[in-house]
Amino acid sequence: MKVLALAVAALSLSLGLATPAQAKLTICNKTEIAALIALGRFDGKEWLSEGWWRVPPKSCADILEGPLTARYYYLRGVQEGVEGAWDSNRYSFCVSTGNFTIKGRKQCHERGYKEAGFFEIDTGDFPSWTHNLSD
């Protein structure tokens, strides 16, 4: 029985399958400039936006730990010192200049926040997902 468990674990690792301890949302910055990442999501009860995670050039950062509970997540990325963003004007969330966790997506300005565009990522039914940002 122990041999079978070890074989299944080795096969899962070799196929890149995530186990609950490894499950997470990871963002990889494939550019030469550091990126700041904000995340929008529905936690099952309400919409949240959170940020900012700094992802150094040519590296990755874990944004959420544990199995992903939603199919869709929303990202906004900006490069330090560069105009423009990885975004979309199809989905908007509230953001702030410093680190933030904001409940709700509506009335951002009235609540003292900025409204910004995010793009959607579809993680399917996978418990773990890596998204790459590039030029």
N, CA, C and O atoms as a GROMACS GRO file, in nm:
protein
  540
    1MET      N    1   0.082  -0.119   0.000
    1MET     CA    2   0.000   0.000   0.000
    1MET      C    3   0.087   0.126   0.000
    1MET      O    4   0.057   0.222  -0.070
    2LYS      N    5   0.196   0.125   0.080
    2LYS     CA    6   0.286   0.238   0.084
    2LYS      C    7   0.350   0.263  -0.051
    2LYS      O    8   0.365   0.378  -0.093
    3VAL      N    9   0.386   0.158  -0.121
    3VAL     CA   10   0.448   0.168  -0.252
    3VAL      C   11   0.351   0.232  -0.351
    3VAL      O   12   0.391   0.316  -0.431
    4LEU      N   13   0.224   0.194  -0.346
    4LEU     CA   14   0.124   0.251  -0.434
    4LEU      C   15   0.106   0.401  -0.406
    4LEU      O   16   0.098   0.480  -0.500
    5ALA      N   17   0.101   0.440  -0.280
    5ALA     CA   18   0.087   0.582  -0.245
    5ALA      C   19   0.207   0.661  -0.295
    5ALA      O   20   0.190   0.771  -0.348
    6LEU      N   21   0.326   0.608  -0.280
    6LEU     CA   22   0.446   0.676  -0.329
    6LEU      C   23   0.445   0.687  -0.481
    6LEU      O   24   0.485   0.789  -0.537
    7ALA      N   25   0.399   0.582  -0.548
    7ALA     CA   26   0.394   0.584  -0.694
    7ALA      C   27   0.294   0.689  -0.743
    7ALA      O   28   0.322   0.760  -0.840
    8VAL      N   29   0.178   0.698  -0.678
    8VAL     CA   30   0.079   0.799  -0.716
    8VAL      C   31   0.132   0.939  -0.692
    8VAL      O   32   0.113   1.028  -0.774
    9ALA      N   33   0.200   0.961  -0.580
    9ALA     CA   34   0.257   1.092  -0.550
    9ALA      C   35   0.364   1.128  -0.653
    9ALA      O   36   0.369   1.242  -0.699
   10ALA      N   37   0.449   1.034  -0.689
   10ALA     CA   38   0.554   1.060  -0.788
   10ALA      C   39   0.494   1.090  -0.925
   10ALA      O   40   0.541   1.180  -0.995
   11LEU      N   41   0.390   1.015  -0.963
   11LEU     CA   42   0.323   1.040  -1.090
   11LEU      C   43   0.258   1.177  -1.092
   11LEU      O   44   0.267   1.248  -1.192
   12SER      N   45   0.192   1.216  -0.983
   12SER     CA   46   0.129   1.348  -0.975
   12SER      C   47   0.231   1.458  -0.992
   12SER      O   48   0.208   1.555  -1.064
   13LEU      N   49   0.346   1.445  -0.926
   13LEU     CA   50   0.451   1.546  -0.938
   13LEU      C   51   0.506   1.551  -1.079
   13LEU      O   52   0.529   1.659  -1.132
   14SER      N   53   0.527   1.436  -1.141
   14SER     CA   54   0.586   1.434  -1.275
   14SER      C   55   0.488   1.490  -1.379
   14SER      O   56   0.532   1.544  -1.480
   15LEU      N   57   0.358   1.477  -1.355
   15LEU     CA   58   0.259   1.531  -1.447
   15LEU      C   59   0.224   1.676  -1.416
   15LEU      O   60   0.148   1.739  -1.490
   16GLY      N   61   0.278   1.730  -1.308
   16GLY     CA   62   0.250   1.868  -1.272
   16GLY      C   63   0.114   1.886  -1.206
   16GLY      O   64   0.063   1.998  -1.203
   17LEU      N   65   0.056   1.780  -1.155
   17LEU     CA   66  -0.074   1.790  -1.088
   17LEU      C   67  -0.053   1.848  -0.949
   17LEU      O   68   0.040   1.810  -0.879
   18ALA      N   69  -0.140   1.938  -0.910
   18ALA     CA   70  -0.127   2.002  -0.779
   18ALA      C   71  -0.194   1.919  -0.672
   18ALA      O   72  -0.304   1.866  -0.692
   19THR      N   73  -0.129   1.908  -0.560
   19THR     CA   74  -0.191   1.849  -0.443
   19THR      C   75  -0.242   1.966  -0.359
   19THR      O   76  -0.200   2.079  -0.383
   20PRO      N   77  -0.332   1.943  -0.263
   20PRO     CA   78  -0.385   2.055  -0.186
   20PRO      C   79  -0.277   2.143  -0.123
   20PRO      O   80  -0.294   2.265  -0.117
   21ALA      N   81  -0.167   2.086  -0.078
   21ALA     CA   82  -0.061   2.166  -0.017
   21ALA      C   83   0.008   2.254  -0.120
   21ALA      O   84   0.066   2.356  -0.084
   22GLN      N   85   0.004   2.215  -0.248
   22GLN     CA   86   0.072   2.291  -0.352
   22GLN      C   87  -0.024   2.384  -0.426
   22GLN      O   88   0.022   2.471  -0.501
   23ALA      N   89  -0.152   2.369  -0.408
   23ALA     CA   90  -0.249   2.445  -0.486
   23ALA      C   91  -0.238   2.594  -0.456
   23ALA      O   92  -0.225   2.634  -0.340
   24LYS      N   93  -0.242   2.676  -0.563
   24LYS     CA   94  -0.229   2.820  -0.546
   24LYS      C   95  -0.250   2.891  -0.678
   24LYS      O   96  -0.255   2.828  -0.784
   25LEU      N   97  -0.261   3.022  -0.671
   25LEU     CA   98  -0.263   3.108  -0.789
   25LEU      C   99  -0.129   3.178  -0.793
   25LEU      O  100  -0.092   3.250  -0.701
   26THR      N  101  -0.056   3.156  -0.902
   26THR     CA  102   0.077   3.212  -0.918
   26THR      C  103   0.080   3.304  -1.039
   26THR      O  104   0.022   3.272  -1.143
   27ILE      N  105   0.146   3.418  -1.025
   27ILE     CA  106   0.164   3.511  -1.135
   27ILE      C  107   0.313   3.519  -1.166
   27ILE      O  108   0.395   3.543  -1.077
   28CYS      N  109   0.347   3.497  -1.294
   28CYS     CA  110   0.486   3.505  -1.337
   28CYS      C  111   0.504   3.628  -1.425
   28CYS      O  112   0.428   3.652  -1.518
   29ASN      N  113   0.606   3.705  -1.394
   29ASN     CA  114   0.640   3.826  -1.467
   29ASN      C  115   0.755   3.792  -1.562
   29ASN      O  116   0.869   3.776  -1.519
   30LYS      N  117   0.725   3.782  -1.690
   30LYS     CA  118   0.825   3.744  -1.790
   30LYS      C  119   0.900   3.865  -1.846
   30LYS      O  120   0.980   3.851  -1.938
   31THR      N  121   0.874   3.984  -1.792
   31THR     CA  122   0.934   4.107  -1.845
   31THR      C  123   1.063   4.141  -1.770
   31THR      O  124   1.104   4.072  -1.676
   32GLU      N  125   1.126   4.249  -1.814
   32GLU     CA  126   1.250   4.299  -1.755
   32GLU      C  127   1.224   4.402  -1.645
   32GLU      O  128   1.319   4.453  -1.585
   33ILE      N  129   1.096   4.434  -1.619
   33ILE     CA  130   1.060   4.538  -1.522
   33ILE      C  131   0.966   4.478  -1.418
   33ILE      O  132   0.878   4.399  -1.451
   34ALA      N  133   0.984   4.517  -1.291
   34ALA     CA  134   0.899   4.467  -1.184
   34ALA      C  135   0.753   4.504  -1.210
   34ALA      O  136   0.724   4.611  -1.265
   35ALA      N  137   0.662   4.416  -1.171
   35ALA     CA  138   0.518   4.438  -1.189
   35ALA      C  139   0.449   4.440  -1.053
   35ALA      O  140   0.490   4.372  -0.959
   36LEU      N  141   0.345   4.519  -1.046
   36LEU     CA  142   0.257   4.522  -0.930
   36LEU      C  143   0.123   4.463  -0.972
   36LEU      O  144   0.068   4.500  -1.076
   37ILE      N  145   0.071   4.371  -0.892
   37ILE     CA  146  -0.048   4.294  -0.928
   37ILE      C  147  -0.160   4.320  -0.828
   37ILE      O  148  -0.139   4.319  -0.707
   38ALA      N  149  -0.281   4.341  -0.882
   38ALA     CA  150  -0.402   4.347  -0.801
   38ALA      C  151  -0.494   4.234  -0.848
   38ALA      O  152  -0.494   4.197  -0.965
   39LEU      N  153  -0.570   4.181  -0.756
   39LEU     CA  154  -0.657   4.066  -0.782
   39LEU      C  155  -0.801   4.101  -0.744
   39LEU      O  156  -0.826   4.156  -0.638
   40GLY      N  157  -0.895   4.067  -0.832
   40GLY     CA  158  -1.036   4.078  -0.802
   40GLY      C  159  -1.094   3.938  -0.802
   40GLY      O  160  -1.056   3.853  -0.883
   41ARG      N  161  -1.188   3.913  -0.710
   41ARG     CA  162  -1.247   3.779  -0.704
   41ARG      C  163  -1.377   3.781  -0.624
   41ARG      O  164  -1.406   3.874  -0.549
   42PHE      N  165  -1.454   3.675  -0.644
   42PHE     CA  166  -1.575   3.653  -0.566
   42PHE      C  167  -1.544   3.542  -0.467
   42PHE      O  168  -1.507   3.432  -0.508
   43ASP      N  169  -1.560   3.569  -0.338
   43ASP     CA  170  -1.521   3.470  -0.237
   43ASP      C  171  -1.635   3.378  -0.196
   43ASP      O  172  -1.624   3.305  -0.097
   44GLY      N  173  -1.745   3.380  -0.273
   44GLY     CA  174  -1.861   3.298  -0.240
   44GLY      C  175  -1.970   3.378  -0.171
   44GLY      O  176  -2.086   3.335  -0.168
   45LYS      N  177  -1.933   3.494  -0.116
   45LYS     CA  178  -2.029   3.580  -0.048
   45LYS      C  179  -2.031   3.720  -0.108
   45LYS      O  180  -2.137   3.780  -0.124
   46GLU      N  181  -1.912   3.772  -0.141
   46GLU     CA  182  -1.903   3.908  -0.191
   46GLU      C  183  -1.780   3.925  -0.280
   46GLU      O  184  -1.688   3.842  -0.280
   47TRP      N  185  -1.781   4.034  -0.356
   47TRP     CA  186  -1.666   4.067  -0.441
   47TRP      C  187  -1.559   4.133  -0.356
   47TRP      O  188  -1.588   4.213  -0.267
   48LEU      N  189  -1.435   4.098  -0.386
   48LEU     CA  190  -1.319   4.157  -0.318
   48LEU      C  191  -1.217   4.201  -0.422
   48LEU      O  192  -1.207   4.143  -0.530
   49SER      N  193  -1.143   4.304  -0.388
   49SER     CA  194  -1.023   4.336  -0.466
   49SER      C  195  -0.910   4.352  -0.364
   49SER      O  196  -0.929   4.406  -0.255
   50GLU      N  197  -0.792   4.303  -0.404
   50GLU     CA  198  -0.676   4.304  -0.316
   50GLU      C  199  -0.553   4.340  -0.396
   50GLU      O  200  -0.546   4.310  -0.515
   51GLY      N  201  -0.458   4.403  -0.333
   51GLY     CA  202  -0.332   4.436  -0.399
   51GLY      C  203  -0.240   4.502  -0.299
   51GLY      O  204  -0.282   4.521  -0.185
   52TRP      N  205  -0.132   4.535  -0.329
   52TRP     CA  206  -0.055   4.508  -0.450
   52TRP      C  207   0.053   4.406  -0.416
   52TRP      O  208   0.121   4.418  -0.314
   53TRP      N  209   0.069   4.305  -0.500
   53TRP     CA  210   0.180   4.212  -0.489
   53TRP      C  211   0.287   4.256  -0.586
   53TRP      O  212   0.257   4.287  -0.702
   54ARG      N  213   0.410   4.260  -0.541
   54ARG     CA  214   0.522   4.297  -0.629
   54ARG      C  215   0.585   4.169  -0.682
   54ARG      O  216   0.623   4.080  -0.606
   55VAL      N  217   0.594   4.162  -0.814
   55VAL     CA  218   0.656   4.046  -0.879
   55VAL      C  219   0.781   4.097  -0.951
   55VAL      O  220   0.770   4.168  -1.051
   56PRO      N  221   0.899   4.061  -0.902
   56PRO     CA  222   1.022   4.108  -0.965
   56PRO      C  223   1.033   4.060  -1.110
   56PRO      O  224   0.964   3.966  -1.150
   57PRO      N  225   1.120   4.124  -1.189
   57PRO     CA  226   1.140   4.081  -1.327
   57PRO      C  227   1.184   3.935  -1.334
   57PRO      O  228   1.260   3.888  -1.250
   58LYS      N  229   1.134   3.865  -1.435
   58LYS     CA  230   1.175   3.726  -1.462
   58LYS      C  231   1.156   3.635  -1.343
   58LYS      O  232   1.237   3.546  -1.319
   59SER      N  233   1.048   3.655  -1.267
   59SER     CA  234   1.020   3.568  -1.152
   59SER      C  235   0.870   3.554  -1.132
   59SER      O  236   0.789   3.614  -1.203
   60CYS      N  237   0.834   3.473  -1.033
   60CYS     CA  238   0.694   3.443  -1.006
   60CYS      C  239   0.662   3.473  -0.859
   60CYS      O  240   0.751   3.474  -0.774
   61ALA      N  241   0.534   3.498  -0.832
   61ALA     CA  242   0.489   3.519  -0.694
   61ALA      C  243   0.356   3.446  -0.675
   61ALA      O  244   0.270   3.445  -0.764
   62ASP      N  245   0.340   3.385  -0.559
   62ASP     CA  246   0.214   3.320  -0.523
   62ASP      C  247   0.120   3.428  -0.471
   62ASP      O  248   0.150   3.498  -0.374
   63ILE      N  249   0.004   3.440  -0.536
   63ILE     CA  250  -0.094   3.542  -0.499
   63ILE      C  251  -0.196   3.486  -0.401
   63ILE      O  252  -0.232   3.553  -0.304
   64LEU      N  253  -0.243   3.366  -0.425
   64LEU     CA  254  -0.337   3.298  -0.334
   64LEU      C  255  -0.281   3.162  -0.301
   64LEU      O  256  -0.231   3.091  -0.389
   65GLU      N  257  -0.289   3.124  -0.175
   65GLU     CA  258  -0.246   2.992  -0.131
   65GLU      C  259  -0.368   2.904  -0.112
   65GLU      O  260  -0.474   2.952  -0.069
   66GLY      N  261  -0.355   2.778  -0.143
   66GLY     CA  262  -0.465   2.683  -0.124
   66GLY      C  263  -0.542   2.663  -0.253
   66GLY      O  264  -0.524   2.740  -0.348
   67PRO      N  265  -0.626   2.562  -0.258
   67PRO     CA  266  -0.702   2.531  -0.379
   67PRO      C  267  -0.790   2.648  -0.422
   67PRO      O  268  -0.853   2.714  -0.338
   68LEU      N  269  -0.793   2.674  -0.550
   68LEU     CA  270  -0.876   2.782  -0.604
   68LEU      C  271  -1.022   2.740  -0.593
   68LEU      O  272  -1.059   2.628  -0.629
   69THR      N  273  -1.104   2.830  -0.545
   69THR     CA  274  -1.245   2.800  -0.520
   69THR      C  275  -1.338   2.858  -0.626
   69THR      O  276  -1.457   2.826  -0.628
   70ALA      N  277  -1.286   2.941  -0.713
   70ALA     CA  278  -1.367   3.001  -0.820
   70ALA      C  279  -1.306   2.964  -0.955
   70ALA      O  280  -1.188   2.928  -0.963
   71ARG      N  281  -1.385   2.972  -1.058
   71ARG     CA  282  -1.334   2.947  -1.192
   71ARG      C  283  -1.270   3.072  -1.250
   71ARG      O  284  -1.170   3.064  -1.322
   72TYR      N  285  -1.327   3.189  -1.219
   72TYR     CA  286  -1.278   3.314  -1.277
   72TYR      C  287  -1.214   3.402  -1.170
   72TYR      O  288  -1.266   3.417  -1.060
   73TYR      N  289  -1.100   3.459  -1.205
   73TYR     CA  290  -1.030   3.557  -1.124
   73TYR      C  291  -0.999   3.675  -1.216
   73TYR      O  292  -0.996   3.661  -1.338
   74TYR      N  293  -0.977   3.789  -1.156
   74TYR     CA  294  -0.958   3.912  -1.234
   74TYR      C  295  -0.828   3.977  -1.189
   74TYR      O  296  -0.803   3.995  -1.070
   75LEU      N  297  -0.745   4.013  -1.287
   75LEU     CA  298  -0.613   4.068  -1.258
   75LEU      C  299  -0.596   4.204  -1.320
   75LEU      O  300  -0.654   4.237  -1.423
   76ARG      N  301  -0.514   4.284  -1.254
   76ARG     CA  302  -0.464   4.410  -1.307
   76ARG      C  303  -0.316   4.412  -1.274
   76ARG      O  304  -0.277   4.388  -1.160
   77GLY      N  305  -0.236   4.442  -1.374
   77GLY     CA  306  -0.092   4.450  -1.352
   77GLY      C  307  -0.038   4.579  -1.408
   77GLY      O  308  -0.078   4.623  -1.517
   78VAL      N  309   0.052   4.640  -1.335
   78VAL     CA  310   0.121   4.759  -1.382
   78VAL      C  311   0.271   4.738  -1.361
   78VAL      O  312   0.314   4.674  -1.265
   79GLN      N  313   0.348   4.794  -1.453
   79GLN     CA  314   0.493   4.785  -1.438
   79GLN      C  315   0.543   4.911  -1.369
   79GLN      O  316   0.496   5.021  -1.398
   80GLU      N  317   0.638   4.894  -1.279
   80GLU     CA  318   0.692   5.008  -1.205
   80GLU      C  319   0.758   5.106  -1.302
   80GLU      O  320   0.847   5.069  -1.378
   81GLY      N  321   0.713   5.231  -1.297
   81GLY     CA  322   0.773   5.335  -1.378
   81GLY      C  323   0.733   5.334  -1.525
   81GLY      O  324   0.794   5.406  -1.605
   82VAL      N  325   0.632   5.256  -1.563
   82VAL     CA  326   0.591   5.246  -1.703
   82VAL      C  327   0.442   5.279  -1.714
   82VAL      O  328   0.361   5.231  -1.634
   83GLU      N  329   0.408   5.362  -1.811
   83GLU     CA  330   0.266   5.394  -1.835
   83GLU      C  331   0.195   5.272  -1.892
   83GLU      O  332   0.256   5.187  -1.957
   84GLY      N  333   0.066   5.263  -1.867
   84GLY     CA  334  -0.013   5.152  -1.919
   84GLY      C  335  -0.025   5.041  -1.817
   84GLY      O  336   0.038   5.044  -1.711
   85ALA      N  337  -0.107   4.942  -1.852
   85ALA     CA  338  -0.132   4.832  -1.759
   85ALA      C  339  -0.178   4.709  -1.835
   85ALA      O  340  -0.222   4.718  -1.950
   86TRP      N  341  -0.168   4.595  -1.769
   86TRP     CA  342  -0.238   4.475  -1.816
   86TRP      C  343  -0.377   4.487  -1.753
   86TRP      O  344  -0.393   4.470  -1.633
   87ASP      N  345  -0.475   4.516  -1.835
   87ASP     CA  346  -0.608   4.540  -1.782
   87ASP      C  347  -0.712   4.520  -1.892
   87ASP      O  348  -0.681   4.475  -2.002
   88SER      N  349  -0.834   4.552  -1.861
   88SER     CA  350  -0.945   4.550  -1.955
   88SER      C  351  -1.049   4.647  -1.902
   88SER      O  352  -1.061   4.665  -1.780
   89ASN      N  353  -1.122   4.710  -1.990
   89ASN     CA  354  -1.228   4.797  -1.940
   89ASN      C  355  -1.360   4.722  -1.931
   89ASN      O  356  -1.466   4.782  -1.912
   90ARG      N  357  -1.355   4.591  -1.945
   90ARG     CA  358  -1.476   4.509  -1.935
   90ARG      C  359  -1.513   4.479  -1.789
   90ARG      O  360  -1.631   4.468  -1.756
   91TYR      N  361  -1.413   4.466  -1.702
   91TYR     CA  362  -1.436   4.434  -1.561
   91TYR      C  363  -1.367   4.541  -1.476
   91TYR      O  364  -1.250   4.571  -1.497
   92SER      N  365  -1.438   4.597  -1.381
   92SER     CA  366  -1.376   4.699  -1.296
   92SER      C  367  -1.392   4.663  -1.149
   92SER      O  368  -1.490   4.602  -1.107
   93PHE      N  369  -1.291   4.703  -1.074
   93PHE     CA  370  -1.286   4.683  -0.930
   93PHE      C  371  -1.229   4.809  -0.867
   93PHE      O  372  -1.171   4.894  -0.936
   94CYS      N  373  -1.245   4.820  -0.738
   94CYS     CA  374  -1.187   4.931  -0.664
   94CYS      C  375  -1.041   4.899  -0.631
   94CYS      O  376  -1.006   4.785  -0.600
   95VAL      N  377  -0.957   5.003  -0.637
   95VAL     CA  378  -0.816   4.989  -0.600
   95VAL      C  379  -0.774   5.108  -0.515
   95VAL      O  380  -0.844   5.209  -0.508
   96SER      N  381  -0.660   5.095  -0.452
   96SER     CA  382  -0.601   5.202  -0.373
   96SER      C  383  -0.452   5.207  -0.405
   96SER      O  384  -0.398   5.114  -0.465
   97THR      N  385  -0.387   5.315  -0.366
   97THR     CA  386  -0.244   5.328  -0.398
   97THR      C  387  -0.156   5.239  -0.311
   97THR      O  388  -0.057   5.187  -0.360
   98GLY      N  389  -0.190   5.220  -0.186
   98GLY     CA  390  -0.112   5.132  -0.098
   98GLY      C  391  -0.171   4.992  -0.099
   98GLY      O  392  -0.262   4.963  -0.176
   99ASN      N  393  -0.119   4.906  -0.013
   99ASN     CA  394  -0.176   4.772  -0.002
   99ASN      C  395  -0.322   4.783   0.041
   99ASN      O  396  -0.357   4.868   0.122
  100PHE      N  397  -0.407   4.697  -0.015
  100PHE     CA  398  -0.549   4.710   0.013
  100PHE      C  399  -0.621   4.576   0.004
  100PHE      O  400  -0.577   4.484  -0.064
  101THR      N  401  -0.731   4.568   0.076
  101THR     CA  402  -0.835   4.467   0.060
  101THR      C  403  -0.966   4.544   0.067
  101THR      O  404  -0.998   4.604   0.170
  102ILE      N  405  -1.040   4.542  -0.042
  102ILE     CA  406  -1.162   4.622  -0.053
  102ILE      C  407  -1.280   4.529  -0.082
  102ILE      O  408  -1.275   4.450  -0.177
  103LYS      N  409  -1.384   4.538  -0.001
  103LYS     CA  410  -1.506   4.461  -0.025
  103LYS      C  411  -1.597   4.540  -0.117
  103LYS      O  412  -1.616   4.660  -0.099
  104GLY      N  413  -1.652   4.472  -0.216
  104GLY     CA  414  -1.745   4.535  -0.308
  104GLY      C  415  -1.677   4.595  -0.430
  104GLY      O  416  -1.560   4.632  -0.425
  105ARG      N  417  -1.754   4.603  -0.540
  105ARG     CA  418  -1.702   4.656  -0.667
  105ARG      C  419  -1.766   4.788  -0.704
  105ARG      O  420  -1.721   4.853  -0.799
  106LYS      N  421  -1.867   4.829  -0.635
  106LYS     CA  422  -1.946   4.946  -0.674
  106LYS      C  423  -1.907   5.068  -0.590
  106LYS      O  424  -1.850   5.056  -0.482
  107GLN      N  425  -1.940   5.185  -0.644
  107GLN     CA  426  -1.923   5.313  -0.575
  107GLN      C  427  -1.782   5.333  -0.520
  107GLN      O  428  -1.763   5.377  -0.407
  108CYS      N  429  -1.684   5.300  -0.603
  108CYS     CA  430  -1.544   5.312  -0.560
  108CYS      C  431  -1.510   5.454  -0.518
  108CYS      O  432  -1.457   5.476  -0.409
  109HIS      N  433  -1.542   5.551  -0.604
  109HIS     CA  434  -1.507   5.691  -0.576
  109HIS      C  435  -1.575   5.742  -0.450
  109HIS      O  436  -1.514   5.813  -0.370
  110GLU      N  437  -1.702   5.707  -0.434
  110GLU     CA  438  -1.777   5.751  -0.317
  110GLU      C  439  -1.718   5.696  -0.187
  110GLU      O  440  -1.734   5.755  -0.081
  111ARG      N  441  -1.650   5.583  -0.197
  111ARG     CA  442  -1.590   5.521  -0.078
  111ARG      C  443  -1.443   5.556  -0.062
  111ARG      O  444  -1.375   5.503   0.026
  112GLY      N  445  -1.392   5.647  -0.147
  112GLY     CA  446  -1.254   5.693  -0.133
  112GLY      C  447  -1.150   5.612  -0.209
  112GLY      O  448  -1.031   5.624  -0.181
  113TYR      N  449  -1.194   5.530  -0.304
  113TYR     CA  450  -1.102   5.448  -0.384
  113TYR      C  451  -1.105   5.491  -0.529
  113TYR      O  452  -1.190   5.570  -0.570
  114LYS      N  453  -1.013   5.439  -0.606
  114LYS     CA  454  -1.014   5.457  -0.751
  114LYS      C  455  -1.080   5.336  -0.814
  114LYS      O  456  -1.078   5.227  -0.755
  115GLU      N  457  -1.137   5.353  -0.931
  115GLU     CA  458  -1.192   5.241  -1.007
  115GLU      C  459  -1.095   5.209  -1.119
  115GLU      O  460  -1.048   5.299  -1.188
  116ALA      N  461  -1.065   5.080  -1.139
  116ALA     CA  462  -0.968   5.041  -1.241
  116ALA      C  463  -1.015   4.916  -1.314
  116ALA      O  464  -1.091   4.835  -1.260
  117GLY      N  465  -0.968   4.900  -1.437
  117GLY     CA  466  -1.003   4.785  -1.518
  117GLY      C  467  -0.916   4.665  -1.486
  117GLY      O  468  -0.796   4.678  -1.459
  118PHE      N  469  -0.977   4.548  -1.490
  118PHE     CA  470  -0.909   4.420  -1.467
  118PHE      C  471  -0.941   4.329  -1.584
  118PHE      O  472  -1.043   4.347  -1.651
  119PHE      N  473  -0.857   4.232  -1.611
  119PHE     CA  474  -0.888   4.132  -1.713
  119PHE      C  475  -0.918   3.999  -1.645
  119PHE      O  476  -0.871   3.971  -1.535
  120GLU      N  477  -0.998   3.918  -1.713
  120GLU     CA  478  -1.045   3.791  -1.658
  120GLU      C  479  -0.949   3.678  -1.694
  120GLU      O  480  -0.898   3.671  -1.806
  121ILE      N  481  -0.924   3.592  -1.597
  121ILE     CA  482  -0.854   3.466  -1.626
  121ILE      C  483  -0.949   3.352  -1.589
  121ILE      O  484  -1.014   3.354  -1.484
  122ASP      N  485  -0.955   3.253  -1.676
  122ASP     CA  486  -1.041   3.137  -1.658
  122ASP      C  487  -0.952   3.022  -1.613
  122ASP      O  488  -0.873   2.971  -1.693
  123THR      N  489  -0.964   2.981  -1.488
  123THR     CA  490  -0.881   2.874  -1.435
  123THR      C  491  -0.945   2.737  -1.453
  123THR      O  492  -0.892   2.637  -1.404
  124GLY      N  493  -1.059   2.731  -1.522
  124GLY     CA  494  -1.127   2.603  -1.539
  124GLY      C  495  -1.167   2.549  -1.403
  124GLY      O  496  -1.211   2.624  -1.316
  125ASP      N  497  -1.151   2.422  -1.386
  125ASP     CA  498  -1.179   2.361  -1.256
  125ASP      C  499  -1.049   2.319  -1.187
  125ASP      O  500  -1.050   2.234  -1.098
  126PHE      N  501  -0.938   2.380  -1.227
  126PHE     CA  502  -0.809   2.343  -1.169
  126PHE      C  503  -0.792   2.403  -1.030
  126PHE      O  504  -0.830   2.518  -1.009
  127PRO      N  505  -0.735   2.329  -0.936
  127PRO     CA  506  -0.713   2.382  -0.802
  127PRO      C  507  -0.593   2.476  -0.795
  127PRO      O  508  -0.573   2.545  -0.696
  128SER      N  509  -0.512   2.477  -0.902
  128SER     CA  510  -0.392   2.558  -0.905
  128SER      C  511  -0.378   2.618  -1.045
  128SER      O  512  -0.416   2.554  -1.143
  129TRP      N  513  -0.325   2.740  -1.055
  129TRP     CA  514  -0.314   2.806  -1.184
  129TRP      C  515  -0.193   2.899  -1.183
  129TRP      O  516  -0.167   2.966  -1.083
  130THR      N  517  -0.121   2.903  -1.295
  130THR     CA  518  -0.012   2.999  -1.314
  130THR      C  519  -0.045   3.083  -1.435
  130THR      O  520  -0.077   3.030  -1.542
  131HIS      N  521  -0.036   3.214  -1.418
  131HIS     CA  522  -0.062   3.306  -1.529
  131HIS      C  523   0.065   3.386  -1.556
  131HIS      O  524   0.128   3.438  -1.464
  132ASN      N  525   0.102   3.396  -1.684
  132ASN     CA  526   0.222   3.467  -1.724
  132ASN      C  527   0.189   3.604  -1.779
  132ASN      O  528   0.097   3.619  -1.860
  133LEU      N  529   0.264   3.705  -1.734
  133LEU     CA  530   0.254   3.840  -1.788
  133LEU      C  531   0.378   3.866  -1.872
  133LEU      O  532   0.490   3.841  -1.828
  134SER      N  533   0.358   3.917  -1.993
  134SER     CA  534   0.472   3.945  -2.081
  134SER      C  535   0.445   4.071  -2.161
  134SER      O  536   0.333   4.123  -2.162
  135ASP      N  537   0.548   4.120  -2.227
  135ASP     CA  538   0.535   4.240  -2.311
  135ASP      C  539   0.452   4.212  -2.433
  135ASP      O  540   0.431   4.301  -2.515
   0.00000   0.00000   0.00000
